């Protein structure tokens, strides 16, 4: 303490710093990950994100990096972690992002010096954007597969209803699972969620078909798409969709592609991008821009129809041309 005072340092702060340094030398990534998950992820993030983080910790981060000491993790460790998952680039990038958050929290609580996050500036793999839109025939196959899978007992009525709502509303699966019966406004034909992915209230508009789905689903507890346990929502529509898509011959179609297909149908019918964004709950117009080419195709088709109609109108308004008959000139008689 006297040495700290002579050097102009605060003895109490120095003691805390030394304690943190000692902890950093003893705390493993696996142990600290649990603290980060409780104090940060569960306390501040949305339930769906928390579930994803839990899965990544258990399946990817802990097995690969859990044995390392928090204060001694190097960039080389993270690069190897990232490279070992190169066959699944999207998951690899997401795992690095989550580990970066974990290491940032280690800096915040003093287990690493500031600005030493080893997961910063890791060059991520290129992710090829996926665009899969179901044709109207494929949408029919998907609907039939949901019904057949439900009748076979592989999915229950709530899972089947959740998938049908995804098709009829274009809502995110998390929004459908979060919807509760008090959120339904039957008069205005909407589901009004108090919170959403964008941290804002979200309105899901209901068509006649969606209303019929809601009327048919059994009411069990608070949630519309009820889970196996009383008072809980259904856990994962993705698993239910995987059961259905094989029967429909749509093995390459993700659950989120049903949302894209809803938007593509709207664009093909001339619905504006602004309205599509409103129906899908997009906060930023740029998010809806992915459907611009579909809107252009619809505009071109409408333009052709208008051109045909204009041509037909012009033909009707034009008088029929007269037939010109050339008369023979009489020959003059000789006088």
PAVO-890290 format. One record per residue (C-alpha): residue number from 1; residue in three letters; chain; x, y, z. Coordinates in steps of 0.1 Angstrom, whole numbers, plus 2048, in hexadecimal, padded with zeros to 3 digits. Each point is the difference from the previous one (the first is absolute). Example, Ala and Ser with C-alpha at 12.3 -4.5 7.8 and 13.67 -1.06 7.14 Angstrom:
<rec num="1" residu="ala" chaine="A" X="87B" Y="7D3" Z="84E"/>
<rec num="2" residu="ser" chaine="A" X="80E" Y="822" Z="7F9"/>
end
This chain:
<rec num="1" residu="unk" chaine="A" X="800" Y="800" Z="800"/>
<rec num="2" residu="unk" chaine="A" X="81D" Y="818" Z="809"/>
<rec num="3" residu="unk" chaine="A" X="810" Y="7F8" Z="7DE"/>
<rec num="4" residu="unk" chaine="A" X="7E0" Y="808" Z="7EE"/>
<rec num="5" residu="unk" chaine="A" X="7FC" Y="821" Z="814"/>
<rec num="6" residu="unk" chaine="A" X="824" Y="80A" Z="7F8"/>
<rec num="7" residu="unk" chaine="A" X="7FA" Y="7F9" Z="7DB"/>
<rec num="8" residu="unk" chaine="A" X="7E0" Y="815" Z="801"/>
<rec num="9" residu="unk" chaine="A" X="7E9" Y="7E3" Z="7FC"/>
<rec num="10" residu="unk" chaine="A" X="7E0" Y="7F8" Z="813"/>
<rec num="11" residu="unk" chaine="A" X="807" Y="7E2" Z="816"/>
<rec num="12" residu="unk" chaine="A" X="7DC" Y="7F4" Z="7FF"/>
<rec num="13" residu="unk" chaine="A" X="7FD" Y="801" Z="7DA"/>
<rec num="14" residu="unk" chaine="A" X="822" Y="7EF" Z="7FD"/>
<rec num="15" residu="unk" chaine="A" X="7F4" Y="7E4" Z="817"/>
<rec num="16" residu="unk" chaine="A" X="7E1" Y="7FB" Z="7EB"/>
<rec num="17" residu="unk" chaine="A" X="815" Y="7FF" Z="7E1"/>
<rec num="18" residu="unk" chaine="A" X="817" Y="7E6" Z="80E"/>
<rec num="19" residu="unk" chaine="A" X="7E2" Y="7EB" Z="80B"/>
<rec num="20" residu="unk" chaine="A" X="7F1" Y="802" Z="7DD"/>
<rec num="21" residu="unk" chaine="A" X="822" Y="7F6" Z="7F1"/>
<rec num="22" residu="unk" chaine="A" X="801" Y="7E2" Z="817"/>
<rec num="23" residu="unk" chaine="A" X="7DD" Y="7F6" Z="7F7"/>
<rec num="24" residu="unk" chaine="A" X="808" Y="804" Z="7DB"/>
<rec num="25" residu="unk" chaine="A" X="81D" Y="7E8" Z="805"/>
<rec num="26" residu="unk" chaine="A" X="7E9" Y="7E6" Z="80F"/>
<rec num="27" residu="unk" chaine="A" X="7DE" Y="804" Z="7EF"/>
<rec num="28" residu="unk" chaine="A" X="7FA" Y="7E9" Z="7E2"/>
<rec num="29" residu="unk" chaine="A" X="7EB" Y="80A" Z="7E2"/>
<rec num="30" residu="unk" chaine="A" X="7E8" Y="7E5" Z="809"/>
<rec num="31" residu="unk" chaine="A" X="7FA" Y="80D" Z="823"/>
<rec num="32" residu="unk" chaine="A" X="7FF" Y="824" Z="7F5"/>
<rec num="33" residu="unk" chaine="A" X="7E7" Y="7F8" Z="7E4"/>
<rec num="34" residu="unk" chaine="A" X="7E7" Y="7F6" Z="81A"/>
<rec num="35" residu="unk" chaine="A" X="804" Y="821" Z="812"/>
<rec num="36" residu="unk" chaine="A" X="7FD" Y="813" Z="7DF"/>
<rec num="37" residu="unk" chaine="A" X="7E1" Y="7EC" Z="7F6"/>
<rec num="38" residu="unk" chaine="A" X="7EF" Y="808" Z="821"/>
<rec num="39" residu="unk" chaine="A" X="80B" Y="824" Z="805"/>
<rec num="40" residu="unk" chaine="A" X="7FE" Y="80C" Z="7DC"/>
<rec num="41" residu="unk" chaine="A" X="7ED" Y="7E9" Z="7E8"/>
<rec num="42" residu="unk" chaine="A" X="7E3" Y="7F6" Z="816"/>
<rec num="43" residu="unk" chaine="A" X="7FD" Y="822" Z="810"/>
<rec num="44" residu="unk" chaine="A" X="801" Y="815" Z="7E1"/>
<rec num="45" residu="unk" chaine="A" X="7F8" Y="7EC" Z="7E1"/>
<rec num="46" residu="unk" chaine="A" X="7E0" Y="7F2" Z="7F1"/>
<rec num="47" residu="unk" chaine="A" X="7F6" Y="7DC" Z="808"/>
<rec num="48" residu="unk" chaine="A" X="806" Y="7F4" Z="7DC"/>
<rec num="49" residu="unk" chaine="A" X="823" Y="80F" Z="800"/>
<rec num="50" residu="unk" chaine="A" X="807" Y="7F1" Z="823"/>
<rec num="51" residu="unk" chaine="A" X="7F6" Y="7DE" Z="7F3"/>
<rec num="52" residu="unk" chaine="A" X="818" Y="803" Z="7E2"/>
<rec num="53" residu="unk" chaine="A" X="81C" Y="80C" Z="817"/>
<rec num="54" residu="unk" chaine="A" X="7FB" Y="7E2" Z="817"/>
<rec num="55" residu="unk" chaine="A" X="802" Y="7E8" Z="7E3"/>
<rec num="56" residu="unk" chaine="A" X="820" Y="810" Z="7F3"/>
<rec num="57" residu="unk" chaine="A" X="810" Y="7FF" Z="822"/>
<rec num="58" residu="unk" chaine="A" X="7F9" Y="7DB" Z="805"/>
<rec num="59" residu="unk" chaine="A" X="806" Y="7F4" Z="7DD"/>
<rec num="60" residu="unk" chaine="A" X="81C" Y="816" Z="7F3"/>
<rec num="61" residu="unk" chaine="A" X="811" Y="818" Z="817"/>
<rec num="62" residu="unk" chaine="A" X="805" Y="7EB" Z="820"/>
<rec num="63" residu="unk" chaine="A" X="80D" Y="7E1" Z="7EE"/>
<rec num="64" residu="unk" chaine="A" X="819" Y="813" Z="7EC"/>
<rec num="65" residu="unk" chaine="A" X="80B" Y="81D" Z="817"/>
<rec num="66" residu="unk" chaine="A" X="7F2" Y="7F7" Z="823"/>
<rec num="67" residu="unk" chaine="A" X="820" Y="7F3" Z="80E"/>
<rec num="68" residu="unk" chaine="A" X="814" Y="820" Z="7F9"/>
<rec num="69" residu="unk" chaine="A" X="806" Y="81B" Z="81A"/>
<rec num="70" residu="unk" chaine="A" X="7EB" Y="81F" Z="7F9"/>
<rec num="71" residu="unk" chaine="A" X="81E" Y="818" Z="803"/>
<rec num="72" residu="unk" chaine="A" X="816" Y="7EB" Z="7EA"/>
<rec num="73" residu="unk" chaine="A" X="7EA" Y="7FA" Z="7E2"/>
<rec num="74" residu="unk" chaine="A" X="812" Y="80C" Z="7E1"/>
<rec num="75" residu="unk" chaine="A" X="7F5" Y="80A" Z="7DD"/>
<rec num="76" residu="unk" chaine="A" X="810" Y="7E0" Z="7F3"/>
<rec num="77" residu="unk" chaine="A" X="7E9" Y="7EC" Z="816"/>
<rec num="78" residu="unk" chaine="A" X="7E2" Y="812" Z="7F1"/>
<rec num="79" residu="unk" chaine="A" X="80D" Y="7FC" Z="7DC"/>
<rec num="80" residu="unk" chaine="A" X="804" Y="7DB" Z="805"/>
<rec num="81" residu="unk" chaine="A" X="7DD" Y="7FE" Z="80F"/>
<rec num="82" residu="unk" chaine="A" X="7F2" Y="812" Z="7E2"/>
<rec num="83" residu="unk" chaine="A" X="813" Y="7EC" Z="7E6"/>
<rec num="84" residu="unk" chaine="A" X="7F5" Y="7DF" Z="80F"/>
<rec num="85" residu="unk" chaine="A" X="7DC" Y="809" Z="7F7"/>
<rec num="86" residu="unk" chaine="A" X="807" Y="80B" Z="7DC"/>
<rec num="87" residu="unk" chaine="A" X="7E9" Y="7E6" Z="7F3"/>
<rec num="88" residu="unk" chaine="A" X="7E3" Y="813" Z="811"/>
<rec num="89" residu="unk" chaine="A" X="80A" Y="824" Z="7F9"/>
<rec num="90" residu="unk" chaine="A" X="7E0" Y="810" Z="80C"/>
<rec num="91" residu="unk" chaine="A" X="801" Y="7EE" Z="822"/>
<rec num="92" residu="unk" chaine="A" X="826" Y="807" Z="802"/>
<rec num="93" residu="unk" chaine="A" X="7FB" Y="825" Z="7FC"/>
<rec num="94" residu="unk" chaine="A" X="7E4" Y="800" Z="81A"/>
<rec num="95" residu="unk" chaine="A" X="814" Y="7ED" Z="819"/>
<rec num="96" residu="unk" chaine="A" X="81D" Y="819" Z="7FD"/>
<rec num="97" residu="unk" chaine="A" X="7E7" Y="81D" Z="805"/>
<rec num="98" residu="unk" chaine="A" X="7F3" Y="7EF" Z="820"/>
<rec num="99" residu="unk" chaine="A" X="823" Y="7F9" Z="80D"/>
<rec num="100" residu="unk" chaine="A" X="809" Y="825" Z="7F9"/>
<rec num="101" residu="unk" chaine="A" X="7E4" Y="80B" Z="816"/>
<rec num="102" residu="unk" chaine="A" X="80B" Y="7E8" Z="81B"/>
<rec num="103" residu="unk" chaine="A" X="824" Y="80E" Z="7FF"/>
<rec num="104" residu="unk" chaine="A" X="7F3" Y="824" Z="800"/>
<rec num="105" residu="unk" chaine="A" X="7EE" Y="7F8" Z="820"/>
<rec num="106" residu="unk" chaine="A" X="820" Y="7F1" Z="80E"/>
<rec num="107" residu="unk" chaine="A" X="810" Y="822" Z="7FA"/>
<rec num="108" residu="unk" chaine="A" X="7E3" Y="812" Z="810"/>
<rec num="109" residu="unk" chaine="A" X="803" Y="7ED" Z="820"/>
<rec num="110" residu="unk" chaine="A" X="826" Y="802" Z="801"/>
<rec num="111" residu="unk" chaine="A" X="80A" Y="7DD" Z="7F6"/>
<rec num="112" residu="unk" chaine="A" X="812" Y="80D" Z="7E1"/>
<rec num="113" residu="unk" chaine="A" X="812" Y="821" Z="7FA"/>
<rec num="114" residu="unk" chaine="A" X="7EC" Y="819" Z="7EC"/>
<rec num="115" residu="unk" chaine="A" X="802" Y="7FE" Z="7DA"/>
<rec num="116" residu="unk" chaine="A" X="80E" Y="7DC" Z="800"/>
<rec num="117" residu="unk" chaine="A" X="7E2" Y="7ED" Z="7F3"/>
<rec num="118" residu="unk" chaine="A" X="810" Y="7E4" Z="7EC"/>
<rec num="119" residu="unk" chaine="A" X="7E0" Y="7FB" Z="7EA"/>
<rec num="120" residu="unk" chaine="A" X="802" Y="824" Z="7F2"/>
<rec num="121" residu="unk" chaine="A" X="809" Y="805" Z="7DB"/>
<rec num="122" residu="unk" chaine="A" X="7FC" Y="7DB" Z="7F7"/>
<rec num="123" residu="unk" chaine="A" X="7FA" Y="7FF" Z="7DB"/>
<rec num="124" residu="unk" chaine="A" X="7DF" Y="7EE" Z="7FC"/>
<rec num="125" residu="unk" chaine="A" X="7F6" Y="7E7" Z="7E5"/>
<rec num="126" residu="unk" chaine="A" X="7EC" Y="80D" Z="7E3"/>
<rec num="127" residu="unk" chaine="A" X="7DB" Y="7F6" Z="804"/>
<rec num="128" residu="unk" chaine="A" X="7ED" Y="7FA" Z="7E0"/>
<rec num="129" residu="unk" chaine="A" X="7DD" Y="810" Z="805"/>
<rec num="130" residu="unk" chaine="A" X="7E4" Y="7E7" Z="7FC"/>
<rec num="131" residu="unk" chaine="A" X="7E0" Y="809" Z="7ED"/>
<rec num="132" residu="unk" chaine="A" X="7E8" Y="7E3" Z="7FE"/>
<rec num="133" residu="unk" chaine="A" X="7DC" Y="809" Z="7F5"/>
<rec num="134" residu="unk" chaine="A" X="7E6" Y="7E5" Z="7FE"/>
<rec num="135" residu="unk" chaine="A" X="7EB" Y="7FE" Z="7E1"/>
<rec num="136" residu="unk" chaine="A" X="7DA" Y="7FE" Z="803"/>
<rec num="137" residu="unk" chaine="A" X="802" Y="7DB" Z="7F9"/>
<rec num="138" residu="unk" chaine="A" X="81A" Y="7FB" Z="81B"/>
<rec num="139" residu="unk" chaine="A" X="7EB" Y="814" Z="819"/>
<rec num="140" residu="unk" chaine="A" X="7E4" Y="7E8" Z="7F9"/>
<rec num="141" residu="unk" chaine="A" X="817" Y="7E2" Z="806"/>
<rec num="142" residu="unk" chaine="A" X="80C" Y="810" Z="821"/>
<rec num="143" residu="unk" chaine="A" X="7DC" Y="805" Z="80C"/>
<rec num="144" residu="unk" chaine="A" X="7F7" Y="7DC" Z="7F7"/>
<rec num="145" residu="unk" chaine="A" X="81F" Y="7F3" Z="812"/>
<rec num="146" residu="unk" chaine="A" X="7F8" Y="813" Z="820"/>
<rec num="147" residu="unk" chaine="A" X="7DD" Y="7F0" Z="800"/>
<rec num="148" residu="unk" chaine="A" X="80D" Y="7DD" Z="7F9"/>
<rec num="149" residu="unk" chaine="A" X="81B" Y="803" Z="81A"/>
<rec num="150" residu="unk" chaine="A" X="7E7" Y="80C" Z="81A"/>
<rec num="151" residu="unk" chaine="A" X="7E8" Y="7E3" Z="7F8"/>
<rec num="152" residu="unk" chaine="A" X="81D" Y="7E8" Z="803"/>
<rec num="153" residu="unk" chaine="A" X="806" Y="80C" Z="823"/>
<rec num="154" residu="unk" chaine="A" X="824" Y="80C" Z="7FA"/>
<rec num="155" residu="unk" chaine="A" X="7F6" Y="824" Z="809"/>
<rec num="156" residu="unk" chaine="A" X="7E4" Y="80C" Z="816"/>
<rec num="157" residu="unk" chaine="A" X="7E4" Y="819" Z="7F8"/>
<rec num="158" residu="unk" chaine="A" X="813" Y="81D" Z="80F"/>
<rec num="159" residu="unk" chaine="A" X="81F" Y="7FA" Z="7EB"/>
<rec num="160" residu="unk" chaine="A" X="7EB" Y="7FC" Z="7E1"/>
<rec num="161" residu="unk" chaine="A" X="7EE" Y="821" Z="808"/>
<rec num="162" residu="unk" chaine="A" X="821" Y="812" Z="805"/>
<rec num="163" residu="unk" chaine="A" X="80C" Y="7F5" Z="7DE"/>
<rec num="164" residu="unk" chaine="A" X="7E0" Y="80A" Z="7EF"/>
<rec num="165" residu="unk" chaine="A" X="802" Y="822" Z="811"/>
<rec num="166" residu="unk" chaine="A" X="823" Y="804" Z="7F3"/>
<rec num="167" residu="unk" chaine="A" X="7F4" Y="7FA" Z="7DD"/>
<rec num="168" residu="unk" chaine="A" X="7E1" Y="816" Z="802"/>
<rec num="169" residu="unk" chaine="A" X="810" Y="81E" Z="812"/>
<rec num="170" residu="unk" chaine="A" X="825" Y="801" Z="7F7"/>
<rec num="171" residu="unk" chaine="A" X="808" Y="804" Z="825"/>
<rec num="172" residu="unk" chaine="A" X="820" Y="7F4" Z="80F"/>
<rec num="173" residu="unk" chaine="A" X="7FF" Y="7DF" Z="813"/>
<rec num="174" residu="unk" chaine="A" X="80A" Y="812" Z="820"/>
<rec num="175" residu="unk" chaine="A" X="7E3" Y="818" Z="7FC"/>
<rec num="176" residu="unk" chaine="A" X="7E7" Y="7E4" Z="7FB"/>
<rec num="177" residu="unk" chaine="A" X="80D" Y="7EE" Z="81F"/>
<rec num="178" residu="unk" chaine="A" X="7FF" Y="81F" Z="815"/>
<rec num="179" residu="unk" chaine="A" X="7DC" Y="808" Z="7F6"/>
<rec num="180" residu="unk" chaine="A" X="7E7" Y="7FD" Z="81D"/>
<rec num="181" residu="unk" chaine="A" X="7DA" Y="7FF" Z="7FE"/>
<rec num="182" residu="unk" chaine="A" X="7FC" Y="822" Z="810"/>
<rec num="183" residu="unk" chaine="A" X="815" Y="80E" Z="7E4"/>
<rec num="184" residu="unk" chaine="A" X="7E5" Y="7F7" Z="7E6"/>
<rec num="185" residu="unk" chaine="A" X="7E9" Y="81C" Z="7F6"/>
<rec num="186" residu="unk" chaine="A" X="7E4" Y="7EE" Z="7EE"/>
<rec num="187" residu="unk" chaine="A" X="7EE" Y="820" Z="7F6"/>
<rec num="188" residu="unk" chaine="A" X="81E" Y="810" Z="7EF"/>
<rec num="189" residu="unk" chaine="A" X="80C" Y="7DE" Z="7F4"/>
<rec num="190" residu="unk" chaine="A" X="823" Y="803" Z="80E"/>
<rec num="191" residu="unk" chaine="A" X="818" Y="7F2" Z="819"/>
<rec num="192" residu="unk" chaine="A" X="811" Y="81C" Z="813"/>
<rec num="193" residu="unk" chaine="A" X="821" Y="7F5" Z="810"/>
<rec num="194" residu="unk" chaine="A" X="80E" Y="817" Z="81B"/>
<rec num="195" residu="unk" chaine="A" X="824" Y="7F8" Z="7F6"/>
<rec num="196" residu="unk" chaine="A" X="812" Y="7F3" Z="7E1"/>
<rec num="197" residu="unk" chaine="A" X="822" Y="7F9" Z="7F1"/>
<rec num="198" residu="unk" chaine="A" X="803" Y="826" Z="7FA"/>
<rec num="199" residu="unk" chaine="A" X="7F9" Y="808" Z="825"/>
<rec num="200" residu="unk" chaine="A" X="7DF" Y="810" Z="7F5"/>
<rec num="201" residu="unk" chaine="A" X="7DC" Y="7F5" Z="800"/>
<rec num="202" residu="unk" chaine="A" X="7F6" Y="7EB" Z="7E2"/>
<rec num="203" residu="unk" chaine="A" X="7DF" Y="7FD" Z="7EE"/>
<rec num="204" residu="unk" chaine="A" X="7F9" Y="7E0" Z="7EE"/>
<rec num="205" residu="unk" chaine="A" X="7E3" Y="804" Z="7E8"/>
<rec num="206" residu="unk" chaine="A" X="7E8" Y="7E3" Z="7FD"/>
<rec num="207" residu="unk" chaine="A" X="7EF" Y="7F4" Z="7E0"/>
<rec num="208" residu="unk" chaine="A" X="7E0" Y="7EC" Z="7FF"/>
<rec num="209" residu="unk" chaine="A" X="815" Y="7E0" Z="7FD"/>
<rec num="210" residu="unk" chaine="A" X="815" Y="80A" Z="81F"/>
<rec num="211" residu="unk" chaine="A" X="7E1" Y="808" Z="813"/>
<rec num="212" residu="unk" chaine="A" X="7F3" Y="7DD" Z="7F9"/>
<rec num="213" residu="unk" chaine="A" X="821" Y="7F1" Z="80D"/>
<rec num="214" residu="unk" chaine="A" X="7FC" Y="813" Z="820"/>
<rec num="215" residu="unk" chaine="A" X="7DC" Y="7F5" Z="805"/>
<rec num="216" residu="unk" chaine="A" X="80A" Y="7DB" Z="7FB"/>
<rec num="217" residu="unk" chaine="A" X="81E" Y="7FF" Z="816"/>
<rec num="218" residu="unk" chaine="A" X="7F9" Y="7F1" Z="823"/>
<rec num="219" residu="unk" chaine="A" X="802" Y="81A" Z="81C"/>
<rec num="220" residu="unk" chaine="A" X="818" Y="7F2" Z="81A"/>
<rec num="221" residu="unk" chaine="A" X="80E" Y="81B" Z="817"/>
<rec num="222" residu="unk" chaine="A" X="80C" Y="823" Z="7F8"/>
<rec num="223" residu="unk" chaine="A" X="814" Y="7F9" Z="7E0"/>
<rec num="224" residu="unk" chaine="A" X="7EF" Y="7FB" Z="7DE"/>
<rec num="225" residu="unk" chaine="A" X="81A" Y="7E6" Z="7F5"/>
<rec num="226" residu="unk" chaine="A" X="801" Y="7EE" Z="821"/>
<rec num="227" residu="unk" chaine="A" X="81D" Y="7E9" Z="80B"/>
<rec num="228" residu="unk" chaine="A" X="800" Y="7DE" Z="811"/>
<rec num="229" residu="unk" chaine="A" X="803" Y="810" Z="822"/>
<rec num="230" residu="unk" chaine="A" X="7E3" Y="814" Z="80E"/>
<rec num="231" residu="unk" chaine="A" X="804" Y="825" Z="7FD"/>
<rec num="232" residu="unk" chaine="A" X="81D" Y="7FE" Z="7E8"/>
<rec num="233" residu="unk" chaine="A" X="802" Y="808" Z="7DB"/>
<rec num="234" residu="unk" chaine="A" X="80A" Y="7E6" Z="7E6"/>
<rec num="235" residu="unk" chaine="A" X="826" Y="7FD" Z="7FF"/>
<rec num="236" residu="unk" chaine="A" X="80A" Y="7FD" Z="7DB"/>
<rec num="237" residu="unk" chaine="A" X="7EC" Y="802" Z="7E1"/>
<rec num="238" residu="unk" chaine="A" X="81F" Y="7F7" Z="7EC"/>
<rec num="239" residu="unk" chaine="A" X="7FF" Y="7DC" Z="80C"/>
<rec num="240" residu="unk" chaine="A" X="7DC" Y="7FE" Z="7F6"/>
<rec num="241" residu="unk" chaine="A" X="808" Y="80E" Z="7DE"/>
<rec num="242" residu="unk" chaine="A" X="81C" Y="7E7" Z="7FB"/>
<rec num="243" residu="unk" chaine="A" X="7E6" Y="7E4" Z="806"/>
<rec num="244" residu="unk" chaine="A" X="7EA" Y="80F" Z="7E5"/>
<rec num="245" residu="unk" chaine="A" X="818" Y="80C" Z="7E5"/>
<rec num="246" residu="unk" chaine="A" X="80D" Y="7DD" Z="7F8"/>
<rec num="247" residu="unk" chaine="A" X="7DD" Y="7F4" Z="7F9"/>
<rec num="248" residu="unk" chaine="A" X="7FB" Y="81D" Z="7E9"/>
<rec num="249" residu="unk" chaine="A" X="820" Y="7FB" Z="7ED"/>
<rec num="250" residu="unk" chaine="A" X="80E" Y="821" Z="80C"/>
<rec num="251" residu="unk" chaine="A" X="81F" Y="7F6" Z="812"/>
<rec num="252" residu="unk" chaine="A" X="812" Y="81F" Z="7F7"/>
<rec num="253" residu="unk" chaine="A" X="7E6" Y="818" Z="80D"/>
<rec num="254" residu="unk" chaine="A" X="806" Y="810" Z="822"/>
<rec num="255" residu="unk" chaine="A" X="7E3" Y="80B" Z="817"/>
<rec num="256" residu="unk" chaine="A" X="80B" Y="824" Z="7FA"/>
<rec num="257" residu="unk" chaine="A" X="7FB" Y="7FB" Z="7DB"/>
<rec num="258" residu="unk" chaine="A" X="7DA" Y="7FF" Z="806"/>
<rec num="259" residu="unk" chaine="A" X="803" Y="824" Z="80A"/>
<rec num="260" residu="unk" chaine="A" X="813" Y="808" Z="7E0"/>
<rec num="261" residu="unk" chaine="A" X="7E5" Y="7EE" Z="7EC"/>
<rec num="262" residu="unk" chaine="A" X="7E5" Y="815" Z="810"/>
<rec num="263" residu="unk" chaine="A" X="813" Y="81F" Z="7F5"/>
<rec num="264" residu="unk" chaine="A" X="806" Y="7F3" Z="7DD"/>
<rec num="265" residu="unk" chaine="A" X="7DB" Y="7F8" Z="7FB"/>
<rec num="266" residu="unk" chaine="A" X="7F8" Y="824" Z="80B"/>
<rec num="267" residu="unk" chaine="A" X="81A" Y="80F" Z="7E8"/>
<rec num="268" residu="unk" chaine="A" X="7F4" Y="7EA" Z="7E3"/>
<rec num="269" residu="unk" chaine="A" X="7DD" Y="80F" Z="805"/>
<rec num="270" residu="unk" chaine="A" X="80D" Y="824" Z="7FE"/>
<rec num="271" residu="unk" chaine="A" X="801" Y="808" Z="825"/>
<rec num="272" residu="unk" chaine="A" X="818" Y="81C" Z="806"/>
<rec num="273" residu="unk" chaine="A" X="821" Y="7FA" Z="813"/>
<rec num="274" residu="unk" chaine="A" X="7F5" Y="818" Z="81A"/>
<rec num="275" residu="unk" chaine="A" X="7E1" Y="7EC" Z="807"/>
<rec num="276" residu="unk" chaine="A" X="813" Y="7DF" Z="800"/>
<rec num="277" residu="unk" chaine="A" X="818" Y="80F" Z="81A"/>
<rec num="278" residu="unk" chaine="A" X="7E2" Y="80A" Z="815"/>
<rec num="279" residu="unk" chaine="A" X="7F1" Y="7DD" Z="7FE"/>
<rec num="280" residu="unk" chaine="A" X="821" Y="7F0" Z="809"/>
<rec num="281" residu="unk" chaine="A" X="808" Y="818" Z="81C"/>
<rec num="282" residu="unk" chaine="A" X="820" Y="80D" Z="7F1"/>
<rec num="283" residu="unk" chaine="A" X="80F" Y="81E" Z="812"/>
<rec num="284" residu="unk" chaine="A" X="819" Y="809" Z="7E5"/>
<rec num="285" residu="unk" chaine="A" X="7F3" Y="804" Z="7DC"/>
<rec num="286" residu="unk" chaine="A" X="821" Y="7F1" Z="7F3"/>
<rec num="287" residu="unk" chaine="A" X="7F6" Y="7DF" Z="80F"/>
<rec num="288" residu="unk" chaine="A" X="7E2" Y="7FF" Z="7E8"/>
<rec num="289" residu="unk" chaine="A" X="816" Y="809" Z="7E2"/>
<rec num="290" residu="unk" chaine="A" X="808" Y="7DB" Z="7FB"/>
<rec num="291" residu="unk" chaine="A" X="7DE" Y="7FC" Z="7F0"/>
<rec num="292" residu="unk" chaine="A" X="805" Y="81D" Z="7E8"/>
<rec num="293" residu="unk" chaine="A" X="807" Y="7EA" Z="7E2"/>
<rec num="294" residu="unk" chaine="A" X="7DF" Y="7EE" Z="807"/>
<rec num="295" residu="unk" chaine="A" X="7EE" Y="821" Z="800"/>
<rec num="296" residu="unk" chaine="A" X="811" Y="809" Z="7DF"/>
<rec num="297" residu="unk" chaine="A" X="7F4" Y="7E0" Z="7F1"/>
<rec num="298" residu="unk" chaine="A" X="7DD" Y="807" Z="80C"/>
<rec num="299" residu="unk" chaine="A" X="802" Y="823" Z="7F2"/>
<rec num="300" residu="unk" chaine="A" X="80C" Y="7F3" Z="7DE"/>
<rec num="301" residu="unk" chaine="A" X="7E3" Y="7E7" Z="7FF"/>
<rec num="302" residu="unk" chaine="A" X="7E7" Y="81B" Z="809"/>
<rec num="303" residu="unk" chaine="A" X="810" Y="817" Z="7E6"/>
<rec num="304" residu="unk" chaine="A" X="7FB" Y="7E5" Z="7E5"/>
<rec num="305" residu="unk" chaine="A" X="7DB" Y="7FC" Z="80A"/>
<rec num="306" residu="unk" chaine="A" X="7FB" Y="825" Z="7FE"/>
<rec num="307" residu="unk" chaine="A" X="811" Y="801" Z="7DE"/>
<rec num="308" residu="unk" chaine="A" X="7EA" Y="7E4" Z="7F3"/>
<rec num="309" residu="unk" chaine="A" X="7E1" Y="812" Z="80E"/>
<rec num="310" residu="unk" chaine="A" X="80B" Y="821" Z="7F0"/>
<rec num="311" residu="unk" chaine="A" X="806" Y="7EF" Z="7DE"/>
<rec num="312" residu="unk" chaine="A" X="7DD" Y="7F0" Z="802"/>
<rec num="313" residu="unk" chaine="A" X="7F0" Y="821" Z="808"/>
<rec num="314" residu="unk" chaine="A" X="812" Y="811" Z="7E4"/>
<rec num="315" residu="unk" chaine="A" X="7F5" Y="7E6" Z="7E7"/>
<rec num="316" residu="unk" chaine="A" X="7DC" Y="803" Z="80B"/>
<rec num="317" residu="unk" chaine="A" X="801" Y="825" Z="7FC"/>
<rec num="318" residu="unk" chaine="A" X="80E" Y="800" Z="7DD"/>
<rec num="319" residu="unk" chaine="A" X="7E7" Y="801" Z="7E4"/>
<rec num="320" residu="unk" chaine="A" X="803" Y="7E3" Z="7E8"/>
<rec num="321" residu="unk" chaine="A" X="813" Y="809" Z="7E1"/>
<rec num="322" residu="unk" chaine="A" X="7EB" Y="804" Z="7E0"/>
<rec num="323" residu="unk" chaine="A" X="806" Y="7E8" Z="7E3"/>
<rec num="324" residu="unk" chaine="A" X="80C" Y="813" Z="7E1"/>
<rec num="325" residu="unk" chaine="A" X="7F4" Y="7F3" Z="7DF"/>
<rec num="326" residu="unk" chaine="A" X="812" Y="80C" Z="7E1"/>
<rec num="327" residu="unk" chaine="A" X="7E7" Y="809" Z="7E5"/>
<rec num="328" residu="unk" chaine="A" X="807" Y="7F9" Z="7DC"/>
<rec num="329" residu="unk" chaine="A" X="802" Y="81E" Z="7EA"/>
<rec num="330" residu="unk" chaine="A" X="7E9" Y="800" Z="7E2"/>
<rec num="331" residu="unk" chaine="A" X="811" Y="800" Z="7DF"/>
<rec num="332" residu="unk" chaine="A" X="7F8" Y="81E" Z="7EA"/>
<rec num="333" residu="unk" chaine="A" X="7EF" Y="7F7" Z="7E0"/>
<rec num="334" residu="unk" chaine="A" X="80E" Y="80C" Z="7E0"/>
<rec num="335" residu="unk" chaine="A" X="7EB" Y="81C" Z="7F1"/>
end
